């Protein structure tokens, strides 16, 4: 079984600048509830179908399969709106690669960094631009951002 152990943080925008062009991502959800998520993603010239189980702390089951891009485009048309639109940058820090997502569309202005770990309590190097941890805040899950985009949040 595939297990995802992921922690999520806000990015201090004043301390981080993109390195490289990043990759444009469009993703939608064929199913999204507390028990499961079925996501289709176009990432540059590649596409994926992903099934995730419920989140327990920072862990959950994850099964991801590369699929033809034409199939992904057709599946995206079946997904709820709005889709998640973002540009992803990869940045090495210590032994880990961070995924920094700069959201656009209805989630414009949100920048989140994610790190995948081997264990929930694994120690990792924290880049200077790393902000508040939001791993336990379900609003920052992409499936949640689809239902209630960042632009509609009230402080």
Secondary structure, DSSP 8 states (H G I E B T S, - for coil): --EEEEEEEEE-GGG----S--EEEEEEEEEESSSEEEEEEEETTEEEEEEEE--BTTEEEEEEEEE-HHHHHHHHTTS-SS-EEEEEEEEEETTEEEEEEEE-GGGTT-EEEEEE-SSTT------TTEEEE-TT-GGGSHHHHHHS-GGG---
